[in-house]
């Protein structure tokens, strides 16, 4: 899956410094990609009809910066994800996945992505290629940002993903992966809930044995 995103630049040849150099190369690549990514966000947008003014975000490479971008800008960024992979751009997707939570939620990105690809023509080779690229992106997202889909306290993103895949790509490996993960997390969620219920029950029993503890 998108191994080109993690490889060093072609022709670098510095094998002995791979371990030390990859971090620096990766940071430079992400920074370079953000220069690529953020022209959309630098656009000044004034929604006078809605009474909303959205300022351009701060430099997203600065940690701790909470950026605000318009809904139209976010849509442009999301709509560029699949085309960037199809064009062979190894930078855009990693940079987006590393920064998007500064200005959007997982559900917002999924919603825009699924709206963009809500319909596929049957027997269309072009649409099959789009499906494959979309699956690759979603796999990459789940690999790179595991926490976006593996929170037992919030299974909504994973359920949303499952619903979309069941409708559009039911036989895909990604759909099988999502179903396995969802089943595992639901079991963990049930175990956590059961343990909490047992703890509450034990606490209630102890309180009944010591009436003087009532009210504390």
N, C-alpha and C positions, 0 to 999 in steps of 0.2 A: 504494500500500500504506500504510495507516494514516498518511496525511499529517496526520491530526488530532493525532497524537502529537507532531508537531514544530511545529505552528502556535502562534502566540501566543494568549493568551486572547481570547475573543470580545469585540470592542468596545474593545480596547486602543488601536488607532489611532495608535500612536507609530511611524510608518514610518521616520522619519529616524534613530531610534535602534535600528533592528532589529539591526544587526550587533553593537553593543555590548551590547544588552539581552537578546539571546536566551540567552546563557550564564547570566546571572543568573536569568532566568525559568525556564530549564530546571532549574537547580539547585534553585530553590524548588519547582518541580513535583515533582522527584524526592524532595526532603525531605518534601513534603506526602504523596506517595504512600507513602513509607516509614512514615509515621504510620498509613497505611491498611493497609499490608502487614504490619506487625509485630505487631498485636494477636494474630495466631495464635502468633507466636513468644514472646509474653510469657506465654502460658499455662504454668503450672508443671506439669510432667509427671513423675510418679514411677512407674517401671516396677518395682514391687516384685517381681513375679513373675519378672522377668528379672535382678533385682539391679542395675538401671541407673538412675541418677539423672541427669537432664539439666537443667542450669540454663538460665535464660532468657539469651539472647544479649545482648551489649553493643549499644550504639547502632550500627547498621550504617552510619551516615553518617560514623563516625570511621575514617579510613584506617588500614589496618594491623591492624584488629581481626579476629581469627579467631573467628567465631561458631560456636556449637554448638547445634543444634536437634534435636528428636526426629524420628524417622522419620515419626511421625504428623503433625507440624507441616509437614514438607517435603511430604508427600502433600497436605495441605490447600492449601498454596501452589500446587503444580503443578495441582491439580484446579480452581483458581480462574482459571487463565490464560485458557482459552477462554471461560468465562462472562463474565469481565471485558470481553473484547472484544465479545461479543455484547450486553452491556448498555451499550456505548458509553463505558466507562471508559478514558480515554487515558493514565492514569498507571501503572496496576498493572504492565503488561507491561514498559515501559521500566525501571521501578525493579527489577523482578525480574531482568531480564537484566543490569542493572548491578551487582547484588549477590549473585546466587545462588552464585557461585564461592567465596564466603566460607564457605558451609556445605554445598555439594554439588558433585558433578562433573557434567560434561555427560552422561555415560552414565547417572548416577542419575536426572537429570531426564528424559531421553529414555525411560528404562525405565518410570518412573511415568506419564509422559504416554501412552505407547503401551499400557500396561496399562489406563489409564482409557478409552482409545478403541480397544480391541482388536477390537471387533465393531461393524459397521454394518449396519442392517437394509436389505435390498434394497428399492428403490422407495419409500424413505422421504424425504419432502421435508425433514423435520426433521434427519435424519442427514446429508443432503446439505449443509445449511447448516452443520452442525457440521464436516463435512469441509472446506468452504471456509474457515471460520474457523481451523481447525487448520492448514491450508496457509498461510494468511496469517501466522499466528504463527510458523511454522517459517521462512518467508521472511524475516520481520522479524528473527528470531534470527540467521539466516545473514548478513544485512546488517549488523546491529548488532555482533555478536560473531563476526566473520569467523574469528578465530583458533581458535574452538571446533571448526571443521570443516575447517580448511585446513592442518593440521600433517602434513607428509609423514612425520614420524616416528610418527604415531599416526592411522591411518585408520579405527580401530574405530568412533568415533561416526558417521562418514559412511557406513560400510558398514552399520551398524545402521539408520540412517535410510533408506538405499536399500532394505534388506530390507523394512522396514515399508511404505514407499510402494509398492513393487512388488506387495505383497500387497493393499493397501487402496485405493491411488489410482494404479494403473499408468498411466493416461492423463493424469495431471495435469502441468501445466507444472513444478511443483516436482520431480516425479520426473525429468523430462528434465534439469532444472538440476542435480540431484544426480548423475545419471549422467555429465553432461559434466564436472562438477568432479572426480568420482572418477577418471575416465579421465585427466584432466590431471594430477592429483596422483600417480597411479600411474606415469605416464610420468616425472614429475620424480623420483619415488622410485627408479625404475629407473636414471635418468641419474646420480643421486647415488651409487647402489650401484656402477655401472659405473666411475665416476670414482675411487671409493675402491679398487676392485679393481685398476685400472690403476696407481694410485699405489703400492699395495702391491707390485705386480709390478715396477715401476720400482725401488723400494727394494731388492727382492730381487736384481735384476740388478746394481745398483751394489755391493751387498755381495759378490756373487760375483766382481766385477772386482777388489775390494780385500779379499783374505782377512784382512788385518790388522784389518779392521773387525768381523770376527765376534766375537760376545760382547759388543759394546758396546750 
